[in-house]
Amino acid sequence: MTLKLTNTLSRRVEPFEPLVPGEVSIYCCGVTVYDLCHLGHARSYIAWDVLRRYLSWSGYRVTFVQNYTDIDDKILGRAAEEGSSMEAVSERNIEAFVADMARLNILPPDRMPRATRSLDAIRTLIEELEAKGAAYSADGDVYFAVMKHAGYGKLSGRDLAEQQDNAAGRVGTEEEARKQHPFDFALWKGAKPGEPSFPSPWGPGRPGWHIECSAMVREELGNTIDIHLGGADLIFPHHENEIAQSEAATGQQLARYWLHNGMVNVGGQKMSKSLGNFTTIRALLDSGVSPMTLRLFTLQAHYRKPLDFTAEALEAAATGWKGLNAALGLASTASAAPGATPELAAARARFTAAMDDDLNTSAALAVLFELAKPLRALANRLERGDTSAAAEATSPSLAAQGELLRELAGVLGLEPEAGDAAQAATEGPSTDEIQAQIEARQAAKASRNFAESDRIRNALKAQGIELIDRPGGVTEWLRN
């Protein structure tokens, strides 16, 4: 099979064909660094990290660029609240971003340009647009003339004429009065009193949000790239405006494939600070949720679909990761494995087919859990002190299965956790505590106190421990 991706631009699932055989250029819209990253960022950057890892695993040489927006109204507002500076707010949150992404095992981009370090490229692009009649200046501001770009609306499917009719009669502002068309957008904003500013041919000011990405894409990767990434909330106006200004300047297609991830809902509602359901990555991980549990949770849903965050769903993901983590931990201790068997080759093929199907990580995870099943069972036996299990752990066939499990889990960025990082994945009664409960249950059964026997079984089951009664009065257990 060939990798197929849902292209927002064409609204179709298309075979992926890079501009240069064997190479892939990717630009991912980064964060505006005014605050800590939230669950929506985690969902987005985990999805795109998996795309990058899968392309690399498939043999492509990938160049991955992601930007920082380090000047913005929100950053300036936060600096004013704190009595600090734009630079201080940006640097603090850039450091926090790097730390949060590392905890989630997200690979660092190859390059991370910043808006304030790309000002020459931004000013040059604006001048080109002005020279081509696609932009105009007004009282220190510079605007893009949307009516000069025939393809405006092709990404989002929006019709300018219809939007203008819908906007008729709205209250005008001073900025609106300077525009030639209500939907023209700022490329350069004239400086306001007390705000940081940078020199330009139009006077002191700072770049608009949309022009930053267009300039950084061109500066880092060229006029046309393979894949442009972002959240669905960026389709309009941000990505629509990127296309308009880039293609008006260069006359070339900005990106061949546009991929967008779905949004995060919390308990069925859109995540929002105003609703009080806003959670940062840092707060969630510091609460005891393991990074790999969060990563597994996000990958259980297709990247294009909304992700509903609930305590129950997160708990289910923690249980799933507990078993997978145990299998990966055992696999990492296995000796060198022989060549793949037909069964393992088939498992690899199923994993590849799932990922080629528009990054169907849910189906890919099913392959991982299938591979993990015997390793997980063996890990449970080793924990119980089963002496025969130690010999089985060195089995060549099991070693081969463990090697494939580690490899495919790595494509999804899932790595075994130990110690504090895996606390949430390893919580539960100890082996000694389980054995004591089993003995108490056997005593209850011997005295025909079946109600107490059932109570002990159910209590252990609630803690993830399944009891299995064998002939001869022997009781084994599994940690689910």
C-alpha positions as CSV (number, residue, x, y, z in Angstrom):
1,M,0.0,0.0,0.0
2,T,0.9,3.7,-0.4
3,L,0.5,6.2,2.4
4,K,-2.8,8.1,1.9
5,L,-3.6,11.3,3.7
6,T,-6.7,13.5,4.0
7,N,-5.9,16.7,2.2
8,T,-8.0,19.6,3.5
9,L,-7.3,21.5,0.3
10,S,-8.8,18.9,-2.0
11,R,-11.2,17.5,0.7
12,R,-10.1,14.0,-0.4
13,V,-8.0,11.2,0.8
14,E,-5.0,11.3,-1.6
15,P,-1.9,9.1,-2.1
16,F,1.2,10.9,-0.7
17,E,3.8,11.8,-3.3
18,P,6.6,14.1,-2.2
19,L,8.0,16.8,-4.4
20,V,11.4,15.2,-4.3
21,P,11.5,11.4,-4.2
22,G,12.6,10.1,-0.8
23,E,12.4,13.5,0.9
24,V,9.6,15.3,2.8
25,S,9.4,18.9,3.8
26,I,7.0,19.7,6.6
27,Y,5.9,23.0,8.3
28,C,3.9,22.9,11.5
29,C,2.2,25.9,12.9
30,G,3.7,26.4,16.4
31,V,2.6,28.1,19.6
32,T,2.0,31.7,20.5
33,V,4.2,31.7,23.6
34,Y,2.1,33.7,26.1
35,D,1.1,30.8,28.4
36,L,1.7,27.1,29.1
37,C,0.6,24.6,26.5
38,H,-2.8,22.9,27.0
39,L,-4.3,19.5,26.0
40,G,-5.2,20.8,22.6
41,H,-1.5,21.4,21.9
42,A,-0.7,17.9,23.2
43,R,-3.2,16.3,20.9
44,S,-1.9,18.3,17.9
45,Y,1.9,17.8,18.4
46,I,1.6,14.1,19.3
47,A,-0.3,13.5,16.1
48,W,2.3,15.3,14.0
49,D,5.1,13.7,15.8
50,V,3.7,10.3,14.8
51,L,3.4,11.4,11.2
52,R,7.0,12.5,11.3
53,R,8.2,9.3,12.9
54,Y,6.2,7.1,10.5
55,L,7.6,8.9,7.4
56,S,11.1,8.5,8.8
57,W,10.5,4.8,9.6
58,S,9.2,4.3,6.1
59,G,12.5,5.5,4.7
60,Y,11.9,9.2,3.9
61,R,14.4,11.9,4.9
62,V,12.2,14.4,6.7
63,T,12.8,18.1,7.4
64,F,10.4,19.3,10.1
65,V,10.1,23.0,10.8
66,Q,7.9,24.5,13.5
67,N,7.7,28.1,14.5
68,Y,7.3,30.2,17.6
69,T,5.1,33.3,17.5
70,D,7.0,35.4,20.0
71,I,5.2,38.8,19.4
72,D,1.5,39.0,19.6
73,D,-1.3,41.0,21.4
74,K,-1.7,38.1,23.9
75,I,2.0,38.2,24.8
76,L,1.9,42.0,25.2
77,G,-1.2,41.7,27.3
78,R,0.5,39.1,29.6
79,A,3.6,41.3,29.9
80,A,1.5,44.2,30.9
81,E,-0.3,42.1,33.5
82,E,3.0,41.0,35.0
83,G,4.8,44.3,34.7
84,S,7.5,42.4,32.6
85,S,8.5,42.5,29.0
86,M,7.5,40.7,25.7
87,E,10.9,39.0,25.7
88,A,10.6,37.7,29.3
89,V,7.1,36.3,28.7
90,S,8.2,34.6,25.5
91,E,11.4,33.1,26.8
92,R,9.8,31.7,29.9
93,N,7.1,30.0,27.8
94,I,9.5,28.7,25.2
95,E,11.5,27.0,27.9
96,A,8.2,25.5,29.3
97,F,7.2,24.4,25.8
98,V,10.4,22.5,25.2
99,A,10.2,20.8,28.6
100,D,6.5,19.8,28.1
101,M,7.2,18.3,24.6
102,A,10.2,16.4,25.9
103,R,8.0,14.8,28.7
104,L,5.6,13.7,26.0
105,N,8.5,12.2,24.0
106,I,7.8,14.5,21.1
107,L,10.9,14.8,18.8
108,P,12.3,18.4,18.7
109,P,11.8,20.0,15.2
110,D,14.8,20.3,13.0
111,R,14.5,24.1,13.1
112,M,12.3,26.4,15.2
113,P,12.3,29.9,13.7
114,R,10.9,32.8,15.7
115,A,8.9,35.7,14.3
116,T,11.2,38.3,15.9
117,R,14.2,36.6,14.3
118,S,12.6,36.5,10.8
119,L,11.8,40.2,10.4
120,D,13.9,40.7,7.3
121,A,12.1,37.9,5.5
122,I,8.7,39.2,6.7
123,R,9.4,42.8,5.5
124,T,10.8,41.5,2.2
125,L,7.6,39.4,1.6
126,I,5.3,42.4,2.4
127,E,7.3,44.6,0.0
128,E,6.9,42.0,-2.8
129,L,3.1,41.9,-2.2
130,E,2.9,45.6,-2.2
131,A,4.8,45.8,-5.5
132,K,2.5,43.3,-7.1
133,G,-0.6,45.3,-6.0
134,A,-1.7,42.6,-3.6
135,A,-1.1,44.8,-0.6
136,Y,-1.5,48.4,0.3
137,S,-0.5,50.7,3.2
138,A,-2.7,53.0,5.2
139,D,-1.5,55.2,8.1
140,G,1.4,52.9,9.0
141,D,-0.5,49.7,8.6
142,V,-0.2,47.4,5.6
143,Y,-3.1,45.2,4.5
144,F,-3.5,42.3,2.1
145,A,-6.1,42.9,-0.5
146,V,-8.2,39.7,-0.6
147,M,-10.1,40.6,-3.7
148,K,-6.8,40.6,-5.6
149,H,-6.3,36.9,-5.0
150,A,-8.7,34.9,-7.2
151,G,-8.3,31.7,-5.1
152,Y,-9.1,33.1,-1.7
153,G,-11.3,30.7,0.1
154,K,-10.2,27.5,-1.6
155,L,-8.9,25.9,1.6
156,S,-11.9,26.7,3.9
157,G,-14.5,26.7,1.2
158,R,-15.7,30.1,2.2
159,D,-17.3,32.5,-0.3
160,L,-16.1,36.1,0.1
161,A,-19.2,37.6,-1.5
162,E,-21.5,35.7,0.8
163,Q,-19.4,36.7,3.8
164,Q,-19.6,40.3,2.8
165,D,-23.4,40.1,2.6
166,N,-23.5,38.5,6.1
167,A,-21.3,41.3,7.5
168,A,-23.5,44.1,6.1
169,G,-24.5,46.6,8.7
170,R,-22.0,45.7,11.3
171,V,-20.5,48.5,13.4
172,G,-17.3,49.8,11.8
173,T,-14.0,50.6,13.6
174,E,-11.1,52.9,12.9
175,E,-9.2,50.0,11.4
176,E,-12.2,48.8,9.3
177,A,-12.4,52.3,7.8
178,R,-8.8,52.0,6.5
179,K,-9.5,48.8,4.7
180,Q,-10.5,48.5,1.1
181,H,-12.5,45.4,1.8
182,P,-13.9,44.2,5.2
183,F,-11.9,41.0,5.0
184,D,-8.5,42.5,4.2
185,F,-6.1,41.5,6.9
186,A,-3.0,43.2,8.4
187,L,0.5,42.3,7.2
188,W,2.1,45.0,9.2
189,K,0.7,46.9,12.2
190,G,1.8,50.4,13.0
191,A,3.2,50.9,16.5
192,K,1.0,51.9,19.3
193,P,2.2,54.1,22.2
194,G,4.2,52.0,24.7
195,E,4.4,48.8,22.6
196,P,7.6,47.2,21.3
197,S,8.2,48.0,17.7
198,F,10.5,47.3,14.8
199,P,11.6,49.6,11.9
200,S,10.1,49.1,8.5
201,P,9.5,51.1,5.2
202,W,6.0,51.9,6.6
203,G,7.2,53.2,9.9
204,P,7.8,51.5,13.2
205,G,5.5,48.5,14.0
206,R,5.3,44.8,14.1
207,P,4.2,42.0,11.7
208,G,0.7,40.6,11.6
209,W,0.2,37.0,12.6
210,H,-0.5,35.4,9.2
211,I,2.5,36.9,7.4
212,E,5.0,35.4,9.9
213,C,4.3,31.8,8.8
214,S,4.4,32.6,5.1
215,A,7.8,34.3,5.5
216,M,9.2,31.5,7.7
217,V,8.0,28.7,5.4
218,R,9.8,30.4,2.4
219,E,12.9,31.2,4.4
220,E,13.3,27.7,5.9
221,L,11.9,25.4,3.2
222,G,11.3,27.3,-0.1
223,N,8.3,28.4,-2.1
224,T,6.5,25.1,-2.1
225,I,6.5,22.4,0.6
226,D,5.1,18.9,0.8
227,I,3.0,19.1,4.0
228,H,1.6,22.0,6.1
229,L,0.2,21.0,9.5
230,G,-2.1,22.6,12.1
231,G,-5.3,22.3,14.2
232,A,-8.7,22.6,12.5
233,D,-9.2,26.0,14.2
234,L,-6.4,27.4,12.0
235,I,-8.0,26.5,8.6
236,F,-9.7,29.9,8.6
237,P,-8.5,32.6,8.7
238,H,-4.8,31.7,9.4
239,H,-4.1,29.0,6.8
240,E,-6.4,30.6,4.3
241,N,-4.5,33.8,4.6
242,E,-1.1,32.1,4.5
243,I,-2.1,30.6,1.1
244,A,-3.3,33.9,-0.2
245,Q,-0.2,35.9,0.7
246,S,2.4,33.3,-0.2
247,E,0.9,32.3,-3.6
248,A,0.2,36.0,-4.5
249,A,3.9,36.7,-3.9
250,T,5.5,33.6,-5.5
251,G,2.9,32.5,-8.1
252,Q,3.5,28.9,-6.8
253,Q,1.5,26.5,-4.6
254,L,2.4,27.0,-0.9
255,A,1.8,23.4,0.2
256,R,0.7,20.2,-1.6
257,Y,-1.0,18.6,1.4
258,W,-2.8,20.4,4.2
259,L,-3.4,18.2,7.3
260,H,-5.5,19.4,10.3
261,N,-6.2,17.6,13.6
262,G,-9.5,17.7,15.4
263,M,-10.2,19.7,18.5
264,V,-10.2,18.5,22.2
265,N,-13.5,18.5,24.1
266,V,-13.7,18.1,27.9
267,G,-16.8,16.2,29.0
268,G,-18.5,16.9,25.7
269,Q,-17.8,20.6,25.7
270,K,-15.1,22.5,23.8
271,M,-12.1,23.2,26.1
272,S,-12.2,26.8,27.2
273,K,-10.9,28.9,30.0
274,S,-14.3,30.6,30.3
275,L,-16.0,27.2,30.9
276,G,-13.5,26.3,33.6
277,N,-12.5,23.0,31.8
278,F,-9.1,24.2,30.6
279,T,-6.1,22.0,31.5
280,T,-2.5,22.5,30.8
281,I,-0.1,19.6,29.9
282,R,2.0,20.4,32.9
283,A,-0.8,20.3,35.4
284,L,-2.1,17.0,34.0
285,L,1.3,15.3,34.1
286,D,2.1,16.8,37.5
287,S,-1.2,15.4,38.9
288,G,0.2,11.8,38.4
289,V,-0.9,11.0,34.8
290,S,2.0,9.3,33.1
291,P,3.2,10.9,29.8
292,M,2.7,7.6,27.9
293,T,-0.8,7.3,29.2
294,L,-1.6,10.7,27.8
295,R,0.1,9.8,24.5
296,L,-1.8,6.5,24.3
297,F,-5.0,8.3,25.1
298,T,-4.6,10.7,22.2
299,L,-3.7,8.0,19.7
300,Q,-6.8,6.0,20.4
301,A,-8.8,8.5,18.3
302,H,-8.1,9.3,14.7
303,Y,-6.2,12.6,14.4
304,R,-8.9,14.3,12.4
305,K,-11.7,13.5,14.8
306,P,-12.7,15.4,18.0
307,L,-11.0,14.0,21.1
308,D,-13.3,13.9,24.1
309,F,-11.3,14.1,27.3
310,T,-13.0,12.5,30.4
311,A,-11.7,11.0,33.6
312,E,-13.1,7.7,32.6
313,A,-11.5,7.7,29.2
314,L,-8.1,8.6,30.7
315,E,-8.5,5.9,33.3
316,A,-9.2,3.3,30.6
317,A,-6.0,4.5,28.7
318,A,-4.0,4.2,31.9
319,T,-5.2,0.6,32.3
320,G,-4.3,-0.1,28.6
321,W,-0.9,1.5,29.1
322,K,-0.2,-0.5,32.3
323,G,-0.4,-3.8,30.3
324,L,1.5,-2.4,27.3
325,N,4.2,-0.9,29.5
326,A,4.7,-4.3,31.3
327,A,5.1,-6.0,27.9
328,L,7.5,-3.4,26.6
329,G,9.5,-3.6,29.9
330,L,9.9,-7.4,29.5
331,A,10.7,-7.0,25.8
332,S,13.5,-4.6,26.5
333,T,15.3,-7.2,28.6
334,A,15.1,-10.0,26.0
335,S,18.2,-11.2,24.2
336,A,18.8,-10.7,20.5
337,A,16.0,-12.0,18.4
338,P,16.2,-14.2,15.2
339,G,14.6,-13.3,11.9
340,A,10.9,-12.6,11.8
341,T,8.4,-15.4,11.5
342,P,5.5,-15.3,9.0
343,E,3.2,-14.4,11.9
344,L,5.3,-11.4,12.9
345,A,5.7,-10.4,9.2
346,A,1.9,-10.4,9.0
347,A,1.7,-8.2,12.2
348,R,4.1,-5.7,10.7
349,A,2.1,-5.6,7.5
350,R,-1.2,-5.0,9.4
351,F,0.5,-2.1,11.3
352,T,1.8,-0.6,8.1
353,A,-1.6,-0.9,6.4
354,A,-3.2,0.9,9.3
355,M,-0.7,3.7,9.3
356,D,-0.9,4.0,5.5
357,D,-4.7,4.5,5.9
358,D,-4.5,8.2,6.8
359,L,-2.6,7.4,10.0
360,N,-5.1,5.1,11.6
361,T,-3.4,4.9,14.9
362,S,-6.3,3.2,16.6
363,A,-5.9,0.2,14.3
364,A,-2.1,0.4,14.7
365,L,-2.5,0.2,18.5
366,A,-4.6,-2.9,18.1
367,V,-1.6,-4.6,16.5
368,L,0.6,-3.5,19.4
369,F,-1.8,-4.9,22.0
370,E,-1.9,-8.2,20.0
371,L,1.9,-8.4,20.1
372,A,2.0,-7.5,23.7
373,K,-0.5,-10.1,24.9
374,P,1.9,-13.0,25.5
375,L,4.6,-10.8,26.9
376,R,2.1,-9.2,29.3
377,A,0.9,-12.6,30.5
378,L,4.5,-13.7,31.0
379,A,5.3,-10.5,32.9
380,N,2.3,-11.3,35.2
381,R,3.7,-14.8,35.8
382,L,7.1,-13.4,36.6
383,E,5.6,-11.0,39.1
384,R,3.8,-13.9,40.8
385,G,7.2,-15.7,41.1
386,D,6.4,-18.5,38.6
387,T,9.7,-20.3,38.2
388,S,8.9,-21.7,34.8
389,A,8.3,-18.2,33.4
390,A,12.0,-17.2,33.7
391,A,13.0,-19.9,31.2
392,E,10.2,-18.8,28.8
393,A,11.4,-15.2,28.9
394,T,14.5,-16.3,27.0
395,S,12.6,-18.0,24.3
396,P,13.9,-16.9,20.8
397,S,10.3,-16.6,19.4
398,L,9.3,-14.4,22.3
399,A,12.4,-12.3,21.9
400,A,11.5,-11.7,18.2
401,Q,7.9,-10.7,19.2
402,G,9.3,-8.3,21.8
403,E,11.7,-6.8,19.3
404,L,8.9,-6.1,16.8
405,L,6.7,-4.7,19.6
406,R,9.4,-2.3,20.7
407,E,10.0,-1.2,17.1
408,L,6.4,-0.5,16.2
409,A,5.7,1.2,19.6
410,G,8.6,3.5,18.8
411,V,7.0,4.5,15.6
412,L,4.1,5.8,17.8
413,G,6.5,7.3,20.2
414,L,5.5,4.9,23.0
415,E,8.4,3.9,25.2
416,P,8.5,1.9,28.5
417,E,8.3,3.9,31.7
418,A,9.8,3.1,35.0
419,G,9.9,4.7,38.4
420,D,8.1,8.0,39.1
421,A,7.2,8.4,35.4
422,A,5.2,5.2,35.5
423,Q,3.6,5.7,38.9
424,A,0.1,6.0,37.4
425,A,0.7,2.9,35.3
426,T,1.9,0.7,38.2
427,E,-0.4,1.7,41.0
428,G,-2.2,-1.2,42.7
429,P,-1.6,-3.8,45.4
430,S,1.8,-5.3,45.7
431,T,2.5,-9.0,45.1
432,D,2.6,-9.7,48.8
433,E,-0.7,-7.9,49.3
434,I,-2.4,-9.9,46.5
435,Q,-1.1,-13.2,47.9
436,A,-2.4,-12.3,51.4
437,Q,-5.8,-11.6,49.9
438,I,-5.8,-14.9,48.0
439,E,-5.0,-16.7,51.2
440,A,-7.8,-14.9,53.0
441,R,-10.2,-15.8,50.2
442,Q,-9.2,-19.5,50.4
443,A,-9.8,-19.4,54.2
444,A,-13.2,-17.9,53.6
445,K,-14.1,-20.6,51.1
446,A,-12.9,-23.3,53.4
447,S,-15.3,-22.0,56.1
448,R,-18.0,-21.8,53.4
449,N,-18.2,-18.0,53.8
450,F,-18.8,-17.5,50.1
451,A,-20.0,-13.9,50.5
452,E,-16.6,-13.0,51.9
453,S,-14.9,-15.0,49.2
454,D,-16.8,-13.0,46.5
455,R,-16.1,-9.7,48.3
456,I,-12.3,-10.3,48.1
457,R,-12.5,-11.3,44.5
458,N,-14.5,-8.2,43.6
459,A,-12.3,-5.9,45.6
460,L,-9.2,-7.2,43.8
461,K,-10.9,-7.0,40.4
462,A,-11.7,-3.3,41.2
463,Q,-7.9,-2.8,41.7
464,G,-7.1,-4.5,38.3
465,I,-6.3,-7.9,39.7
466,E,-8.1,-10.9,38.1
467,L,-8.2,-14.2,40.0
468,I,-8.1,-17.5,38.1
469,D,-9.1,-20.7,40.1
470,R,-7.3,-23.8,38.9
471,P,-8.0,-27.5,39.7
472,G,-6.5,-28.6,43.0
473,G,-7.4,-25.4,44.9
474,V,-4.7,-23.3,43.2
475,T,-5.5,-19.7,42.5
476,E,-3.5,-17.7,40.0
477,W,-3.8,-14.0,39.2
478,L,-3.3,-11.5,36.4
479,R,-2.7,-7.8,36.7
480,N,-4.9,-6.1,34.1
